[in-house]
Amino acid sequence: MPAILDKITEIHNFINGQFVSGSNHRLDVISPLDGNLISTVALSTESDLENAVQAAGNAFPGWSGRTAKERVQVLYKYRELLEKHRDELVELCHIENGKTLGESKAEGDGETRDTRSVQVWIRYKMESLVCEI
């Protein structure tokens, strides 16, 4: 079994800055490559969803109060993490979706490229706004 699967046994909801198990209802994630169990994921209830929406609403004022430069830093960190864990993510995509390694690499490269495109667009918009002022 690939090492990446040793790290992922049970996937929880991420609500209000922390992982929560949610309901007791779980769904097995099975690899189409070999039929092995990869992990289990929470099947969220309406209450889980309401908690997530409430937490997002509470976080919105703080997030929207940040500058565009501060917000784009989150994308830089995201891209950095994508690049750092590229091989693990490619392997996981291969195992979870049954894609070839080549397809999985192309998907990961596309995600990194798309993130970079958004960063460039935000920087352009920030510069345009400064020029208008």
Backbone as JSON Lines, residues from 0, in Angstrom:
{"i":0,"aa":"M","n":[0.85,-1.18,0.0],"ca":[0.0,0.0,0.0],"c":[0.9,1.24,0.0]}
{"i":1,"aa":"P","n":[0.61,2.24,-0.84],"ca":[1.42,3.45,-0.89],"c":[1.44,4.19,0.45]}
{"i":2,"aa":"A","n":[2.56,4.84,0.74],"ca":[2.75,5.52,2.02],"c":[1.71,6.61,2.26]}
{"i":3,"aa":"I","n":[1.26,7.26,1.2],"ca":[0.27,8.34,1.37],"c":[-0.98,7.83,2.06]}
{"i":4,"aa":"L","n":[-1.34,6.58,1.84],"ca":[-2.56,6.04,2.44],"c":[-2.42,5.78,3.93]}
{"i":5,"aa":"D","n":[-1.19,5.7,4.42],"ca":[-0.98,5.55,5.86],"c":[-1.41,6.81,6.6]}
{"i":6,"aa":"K","n":[-1.38,7.95,5.9],"ca":[-1.72,9.24,6.51],"c":[-3.21,9.53,6.46]}
{"i":7,"aa":"I","n":[-3.92,8.87,5.6],"ca":[-5.33,9.19,5.37],"c":[-6.17,7.96,5.71]}
{"i":8,"aa":"T","n":[-6.85,8.01,6.83],"ca":[-7.7,6.89,7.19],"c":[-9.16,7.3,7.27]}
{"i":9,"aa":"E","n":[-9.37,8.49,7.8],"ca":[-10.74,8.96,7.98],"c":[-10.77,10.46,7.69]}
{"i":10,"aa":"I","n":[-11.62,10.85,6.76],"ca":[-11.72,12.26,6.37],"c":[-12.88,12.9,7.14]}
{"i":11,"aa":"H","n":[-12.56,14.02,7.8],"ca":[-13.55,14.74,8.59],"c":[-13.91,16.05,7.9]}
{"i":12,"aa":"N","n":[-15.0,16.64,8.35],"ca":[-15.36,17.98,7.9],"c":[-14.4,18.98,8.55]}
{"i":13,"aa":"F","n":[-14.12,20.07,7.85],"ca":[-13.3,21.15,8.39],"c":[-14.21,22.35,8.57]}
{"i":14,"aa":"I","n":[-14.57,22.62,9.82],"ca":[-15.53,23.67,10.14],"c":[-14.96,24.54,11.24]}
{"i":15,"aa":"N","n":[-15.0,25.84,11.0],"ca":[-14.58,26.81,12.0],"c":[-13.12,26.58,12.43]}
{"i":16,"aa":"G","n":[-12.28,26.25,11.47],"ca":[-10.85,26.1,11.74],"c":[-10.44,24.8,12.4]}
{"i":17,"aa":"Q","n":[-11.34,23.83,12.44],"ca":[-10.96,22.55,13.04],"c":[-11.66,21.38,12.34]}
{"i":18,"aa":"F","n":[-11.04,20.23,12.44],"ca":[-11.64,19.03,11.88],"c":[-12.66,18.49,12.87]}
{"i":19,"aa":"V","n":[-13.85,18.21,12.37],"ca":[-14.92,17.65,13.21],"c":[-15.46,16.4,12.52]}
{"i":20,"aa":"S","n":[-15.79,15.43,13.32],"ca":[-16.21,14.15,12.76],"c":[-17.61,14.19,12.15]}
{"i":21,"aa":"G","n":[-18.42,15.14,12.57],"ca":[-19.77,15.21,12.01],"c":[-20.61,14.04,12.46]}
{"i":22,"aa":"S","n":[-21.47,13.59,11.59],"ca":[-22.38,12.5,11.93],"c":[-21.61,11.18,12.01]}
{"i":23,"aa":"N","n":[-22.3,10.18,12.52],"ca":[-21.7,8.84,12.59],"c":[-21.81,8.1,11.26]}
{"i":24,"aa":"H","n":[-22.47,8.71,10.3],"ca":[-22.65,8.07,9.0],"c":[-21.41,8.33,8.15]}
{"i":25,"aa":"R","n":[-20.82,7.25,7.63],"ca":[-19.58,7.33,6.88],"c":[-19.76,6.64,5.53]}
{"i":26,"aa":"L","n":[-18.91,7.03,4.59],"ca":[-18.9,6.41,3.28],"c":[-17.5,5.9,3.01]}
{"i":27,"aa":"D","n":[-17.39,4.65,2.63],"ca":[-16.09,4.08,2.27],"c":[-15.65,4.61,0.91]}
{"i":28,"aa":"V","n":[-14.37,4.95,0.8],"ca":[-13.78,5.36,-0.47],"c":[-12.94,4.17,-0.94]}
{"i":29,"aa":"I","n":[-13.33,3.59,-2.06],"ca":[-12.71,2.38,-2.59],"c":[-11.92,2.73,-3.86]}
{"i":30,"aa":"S","n":[-10.71,2.22,-3.95],"ca":[-9.89,2.45,-5.14],"c":[-10.41,1.64,-6.31]}
{"i":31,"aa":"P","n":[-10.64,2.3,-7.45],"ca":[-11.06,1.56,-8.63],"c":[-9.92,0.73,-9.23]}
{"i":32,"aa":"L","n":[-8.7,1.0,-8.78],"ca":[-7.55,0.24,-9.3],"c":[-7.52,-1.19,-8.79]}
{"i":33,"aa":"D","n":[-7.78,-1.34,-7.47],"ca":[-7.64,-2.68,-6.89],"c":[-8.76,-3.06,-5.92]}
{"i":34,"aa":"G","n":[-9.72,-2.17,-5.73],"ca":[-10.84,-2.48,-4.84],"c":[-10.52,-2.34,-3.36]}
{"i":35,"aa":"N","n":[-9.34,-1.84,-3.02],"ca":[-8.97,-1.67,-1.61],"c":[-9.61,-0.42,-1.03]}
{"i":36,"aa":"L","n":[-9.87,-0.47,0.28],"ca":[-10.39,0.67,1.02],"c":[-9.29,1.72,1.13]}
{"i":37,"aa":"I","n":[-9.59,2.95,0.71],"ca":[-8.63,4.05,0.81],"c":[-8.84,4.8,2.11]}
{"i":38,"aa":"S","n":[-10.1,5.17,2.38],"ca":[-10.44,5.92,3.58],"c":[-11.95,5.9,3.75]}
{"i":39,"aa":"T","n":[-12.42,6.6,4.75],"ca":[-13.85,6.82,4.91],"c":[-14.06,8.33,5.03]}
{"i":40,"aa":"V","n":[-15.2,8.78,4.57],"ca":[-15.54,10.2,4.64],"c":[-16.86,10.37,5.36]}
{"i":41,"aa":"A","n":[-16.99,11.53,6.02],"ca":[-18.23,11.83,6.73],"c":[-19.35,12.12,5.73]}
{"i":42,"aa":"L","n":[-20.5,11.58,5.99],"ca":[-21.7,11.95,5.25],"c":[-22.39,13.01,6.1]}
{"i":43,"aa":"S","n":[-22.24,14.25,5.7],"ca":[-22.7,15.37,6.5],"c":[-24.22,15.42,6.58]}
{"i":44,"aa":"T","n":[-24.68,15.84,7.74],"ca":[-26.11,16.01,7.96],"c":[-26.48,17.47,7.7]}
{"i":45,"aa":"E","n":[-27.76,17.75,7.75],"ca":[-28.22,19.13,7.6],"c":[-27.63,20.0,8.71]}
{"i":46,"aa":"S","n":[-27.52,19.46,9.9],"ca":[-26.93,20.19,11.03],"c":[-25.46,20.51,10.77]}
{"i":47,"aa":"D","n":[-24.72,19.54,10.22],"ca":[-23.32,19.78,9.87],"c":[-23.21,20.93,8.88]}
{"i":48,"aa":"L","n":[-24.08,20.92,7.89],"ca":[-24.09,21.97,6.88],"c":[-24.42,23.33,7.51]}
{"i":49,"aa":"E","n":[-25.42,23.35,8.38],"ca":[-25.78,24.61,9.05],"c":[-24.61,25.15,9.87]}
{"i":50,"aa":"N","n":[-23.89,24.26,10.55],"ca":[-22.72,24.69,11.33],"c":[-21.64,25.27,10.43]}
{"i":51,"aa":"A","n":[-21.42,24.66,9.29],"ca":[-20.4,25.15,8.35],"c":[-20.79,26.5,7.78]}
{"i":52,"aa":"V","n":[-22.06,26.66,7.42],"ca":[-22.54,27.93,6.88],"c":[-22.44,29.03,7.94]}
{"i":53,"aa":"Q","n":[-22.8,28.71,9.16],"ca":[-22.7,29.68,10.26],"c":[-21.25,30.1,10.48]}
{"i":54,"aa":"A","n":[-20.34,29.14,10.49],"ca":[-18.92,29.45,10.69],"c":[-18.38,30.31,9.55]}
{"i":55,"aa":"A","n":[-18.79,30.01,8.33],"ca":[-18.36,30.81,7.18],"c":[-18.9,32.23,7.29]}
{"i":56,"aa":"G","n":[-20.13,32.38,7.7],"ca":[-20.72,33.7,7.89],"c":[-19.99,34.49,8.96]}
{"i":57,"aa":"N","n":[-19.62,33.81,10.04],"ca":[-18.88,34.48,11.12],"c":[-17.49,34.89,10.68]}
{"i":58,"aa":"A","n":[-16.89,34.12,9.78],"ca":[-15.53,34.42,9.32],"c":[-15.5,35.5,8.24]}
{"i":59,"aa":"F","n":[-16.63,35.71,7.59],"ca":[-16.65,36.63,6.44],"c":[-16.2,38.06,6.77]}
{"i":60,"aa":"P","n":[-16.66,38.67,7.85],"ca":[-16.22,40.05,8.1],"c":[-14.7,40.17,8.24]}
{"i":61,"aa":"G","n":[-14.08,39.25,8.92],"ca":[-12.62,39.29,9.06],"c":[-11.92,39.1,7.74]}
{"i":62,"aa":"W","n":[-12.4,38.15,6.94],"ca":[-11.79,37.87,5.64],"c":[-11.99,39.05,4.69]}
{"i":63,"aa":"S","n":[-13.21,39.57,4.62],"ca":[-13.48,40.66,3.68],"c":[-12.79,41.95,4.1]}
{"i":64,"aa":"G","n":[-12.4,42.05,5.38],"ca":[-11.67,43.22,5.85],"c":[-10.19,43.2,5.52]}
{"i":65,"aa":"R","n":[-9.71,42.06,5.01],"ca":[-8.3,41.97,4.63],"c":[-8.09,42.61,3.26]}
{"i":66,"aa":"T","n":[-6.89,43.09,3.06],"ca":[-6.57,43.67,1.76],"c":[-6.43,42.57,0.72]}
{"i":67,"aa":"A","n":[-6.51,42.97,-0.55],"ca":[-6.31,42.01,-1.63],"c":[-4.93,41.38,-1.53]}
{"i":68,"aa":"K","n":[-3.95,42.16,-1.16],"ca":[-2.59,41.63,-1.01],"c":[-2.53,40.55,0.07]}
{"i":69,"aa":"E","n":[-3.23,40.76,1.17],"ca":[-3.26,39.75,2.24],"c":[-3.98,38.49,1.77]}
{"i":70,"aa":"R","n":[-5.08,38.67,1.04],"ca":[-5.85,37.52,0.58],"c":[-5.08,36.69,-0.45]}
{"i":71,"aa":"V","n":[-4.35,37.38,-1.32],"ca":[-3.61,36.64,-2.35],"c":[-2.49,35.81,-1.72]}
{"i":72,"aa":"Q","n":[-2.05,36.2,-0.53],"ca":[-1.02,35.41,0.15],"c":[-1.52,34.0,0.46]}
{"i":73,"aa":"V","n":[-2.83,33.87,0.67],"ca":[-3.41,32.54,0.9],"c":[-3.23,31.69,-0.36]}
{"i":74,"aa":"L","n":[-3.43,32.29,-1.52],"ca":[-3.24,31.55,-2.78],"c":[-1.77,31.17,-2.98]}
{"i":75,"aa":"Y","n":[-0.87,32.08,-2.6],"ca":[0.57,31.75,-2.7],"c":[0.9,30.55,-1.83]}
{"i":76,"aa":"K","n":[0.37,30.54,-0.61],"ca":[0.62,29.42,0.29],"c":[0.0,28.14,-0.26]}
{"i":77,"aa":"Y","n":[-1.19,28.25,-0.8],"ca":[-1.87,27.09,-1.4],"c":[-1.03,26.52,-2.54]}
{"i":78,"aa":"R","n":[-0.56,27.38,-3.43],"ca":[0.27,26.92,-4.54],"c":[1.56,26.29,-4.04]}
{"i":79,"aa":"E","n":[2.15,26.89,-3.02],"ca":[3.37,26.35,-2.43],"c":[3.13,24.93,-1.9]}
{"i":80,"aa":"L","n":[2.0,24.74,-1.24],"ca":[1.68,23.41,-0.71],"c":[1.39,22.41,-1.84]}
{"i":81,"aa":"L","n":[0.72,22.86,-2.89],"ca":[0.49,21.99,-4.05],"c":[1.83,21.51,-4.63]}
{"i":82,"aa":"E","n":[2.76,22.44,-4.77],"ca":[4.06,22.09,-5.34],"c":[4.85,21.18,-4.39]}
{"i":83,"aa":"K","n":[4.81,21.49,-3.11],"ca":[5.56,20.71,-2.11],"c":[5.08,19.26,-2.06]}
{"i":84,"aa":"H","n":[3.77,19.08,-2.16],"ca":[3.18,17.73,-2.01],"c":[2.73,17.15,-3.34]}
{"i":85,"aa":"R","n":[3.28,17.65,-4.42],"ca":[2.86,17.25,-5.77],"c":[2.87,15.73,-5.95]}
{"i":86,"aa":"D","n":[3.97,15.08,-5.61],"ca":[4.08,13.64,-5.83],"c":[3.03,12.86,-5.04]}
{"i":87,"aa":"E","n":[2.79,13.27,-3.8],"ca":[1.77,12.6,-2.99],"c":[0.38,12.8,-3.59]}
{"i":88,"aa":"L","n":[0.1,14.02,-4.04],"ca":[-1.21,14.31,-4.62],"c":[-1.43,13.56,-5.93]}
{"i":89,"aa":"V","n":[-0.37,13.45,-6.73],"ca":[-0.46,12.69,-7.98],"c":[-0.77,11.23,-7.67]}
{"i":90,"aa":"E","n":[-0.07,10.67,-6.7],"ca":[-0.28,9.28,-6.31],"c":[-1.7,9.08,-5.78]}
{"i":91,"aa":"L","n":[-2.17,10.0,-4.97],"ca":[-3.5,9.89,-4.41],"c":[-4.57,9.99,-5.5]}
{"i":92,"aa":"C","n":[-4.4,10.91,-6.43],"ca":[-5.34,11.06,-7.55],"c":[-5.39,9.77,-8.37]}
{"i":93,"aa":"H","n":[-4.22,9.18,-8.59],"ca":[-4.12,7.93,-9.34],"c":[-4.89,6.81,-8.63]}
{"i":94,"aa":"I","n":[-4.67,6.69,-7.33],"ca":[-5.29,5.61,-6.56],"c":[-6.79,5.83,-6.39]}
{"i":95,"aa":"E","n":[-7.18,7.07,-6.08],"ca":[-8.59,7.35,-5.78],"c":[-9.48,7.38,-7.01]}
{"i":96,"aa":"N","n":[-8.94,7.87,-8.14],"ca":[-9.75,8.03,-9.33],"c":[-9.51,6.98,-10.41]}
{"i":97,"aa":"G","n":[-8.43,6.23,-10.26],"ca":[-8.11,5.22,-11.27],"c":[-7.49,5.81,-12.52]}
{"i":98,"aa":"K","n":[-7.06,7.07,-12.44],"ca":[-6.41,7.7,-13.58],"c":[-5.0,7.15,-13.72]}
{"i":99,"aa":"T","n":[-4.45,7.28,-14.93],"ca":[-3.05,6.92,-15.09],"c":[-2.21,7.95,-14.34]}
{"i":100,"aa":"L","n":[-0.96,7.6,-14.08],"ca":[-0.07,8.56,-13.42],"c":[0.11,9.81,-14.28]}
{"i":101,"aa":"G","n":[0.17,9.64,-15.59],"ca":[0.29,10.78,-16.49],"c":[-0.9,11.71,-16.4]}
{"i":102,"aa":"E","n":[-2.1,11.14,-16.37],"ca":[-3.31,11.97,-16.23],"c":[-3.32,12.68,-14.88]}
{"i":103,"aa":"S","n":[-2.91,11.98,-13.85],"ca":[-2.88,12.57,-12.51],"c":[-1.88,13.71,-12.44]}
{"i":104,"aa":"K","n":[-0.72,13.54,-13.07],"ca":[0.29,14.62,-13.1],"c":[-0.25,15.82,-13.86]}
{"i":105,"aa":"A","n":[-0.91,15.58,-14.98],"ca":[-1.47,16.68,-15.77],"c":[-2.53,17.44,-14.97]}
{"i":106,"aa":"E","n":[-3.35,16.72,-14.23],"ca":[-4.37,17.38,-13.42],"c":[-3.72,18.24,-12.34]}
{"i":107,"aa":"G","n":[-2.71,17.7,-11.66],"ca":[-2.0,18.46,-10.63],"c":[-1.3,19.67,-11.2]}
{"i":108,"aa":"D","n":[-0.67,19.52,-12.35],"ca":[0.01,20.66,-12.99],"c":[-1.0,21.72,-13.39]}
{"i":109,"aa":"G","n":[-2.17,21.3,-13.85],"ca":[-3.21,22.25,-14.22],"c":[-3.71,23.03,-13.01]}
{"i":110,"aa":"E","n":[-3.86,22.35,-11.89],"ca":[-4.3,23.03,-10.66],"c":[-3.28,24.09,-10.25]}
{"i":111,"aa":"T","n":[-2.01,23.75,-10.29],"ca":[-0.96,24.72,-9.95],"c":[-0.97,25.88,-10.93]}
{"i":112,"aa":"R","n":[-1.1,25.58,-12.21],"ca":[-1.12,26.63,-13.24],"c":[-2.34,27.53,-13.06]}
{"i":113,"aa":"D","n":[-3.5,26.95,-12.78],"ca":[-4.71,27.75,-12.59],"c":[-4.57,28.66,-11.38]}
{"i":114,"aa":"T","n":[-3.97,28.16,-10.32],"ca":[-3.75,28.98,-9.12],"c":[-2.85,30.15,-9.45]}
{"i":115,"aa":"R","n":[-1.8,29.9,-10.23],"ca":[-0.89,30.97,-10.63],"c":[-1.63,32.0,-11.49]}
{"i":116,"aa":"S","n":[-2.51,31.55,-12.36],"ca":[-3.27,32.47,-13.21],"c":[-4.15,33.39,-12.37]}
{"i":117,"aa":"V","n":[-4.79,32.85,-11.35],"ca":[-5.62,33.67,-10.46],"c":[-4.76,34.7,-9.73]}
{"i":118,"aa":"Q","n":[-3.58,34.28,-9.29],"ca":[-2.68,35.21,-8.6],"c":[-2.28,36.36,-9.52]}
{"i":119,"aa":"V","n":[-1.95,36.04,-10.75],"ca":[-1.56,37.08,-11.71],"c":[-2.73,38.02,-11.97]}
{"i":120,"aa":"W","n":[-3.94,37.47,-12.12],"ca":[-5.12,38.3,-12.36],"c":[-5.37,39.24,-11.18]}
{"i":121,"aa":"I","n":[-5.27,38.73,-9.96],"ca":[-5.48,39.58,-8.77],"c":[-4.43,40.68,-8.72]}
{"i":122,"aa":"R","n":[-3.17,40.34,-8.98],"ca":[-2.12,41.35,-8.98],"c":[-2.42,42.42,-10.03]}
{"i":123,"aa":"Y","n":[-2.84,42.0,-11.21],"ca":[-3.18,42.94,-12.28],"c":[-4.31,43.87,-11.83]}
{"i":124,"aa":"K","n":[-5.36,43.28,-11.23],"ca":[-6.5,44.09,-10.78],"c":[-6.05,45.06,-9.69]}
{"i":125,"aa":"M","n":[-5.18,44.63,-8.79],"ca":[-4.7,45.51,-7.74],"c":[-3.94,46.68,-8.35]}
{"i":126,"aa":"E","n":[-3.07,46.4,-9.31],"ca":[-2.29,47.46,-9.97],"c":[-3.2,48.4,-10.75]}
{"i":127,"aa":"S","n":[-4.24,47.86,-11.38],"ca":[-5.18,48.69,-12.12],"c":[-5.91,49.65,-11.19]}
{"i":128,"aa":"L","n":[-6.31,49.14,-10.03],"ca":[-7.0,49.99,-9.07],"c":[-6.09,51.1,-8.55]}
{"i":129,"aa":"V","n":[-4.85,50.77,-8.29],"ca":[-3.9,51.77,-7.81],"c":[-3.71,52.85,-8.87]}
{"i":130,"aa":"C","n":[-3.63,52.45,-10.13],"ca":[-3.46,53.41,-11.22],"c":[-4.66,54.33,-11.34]}
{"i":131,"aa":"E","n":[-5.85,53.82,-11.05],"ca":[-7.07,54.64,-11.15],"c":[-7.14,55.67,-10.04]}
{"i":132,"aa":"I","n":[-6.54,55.36,-8.92],"ca":[-6.57,56.29,-7.77],"c":[-5.58,57.36,-8.04]}
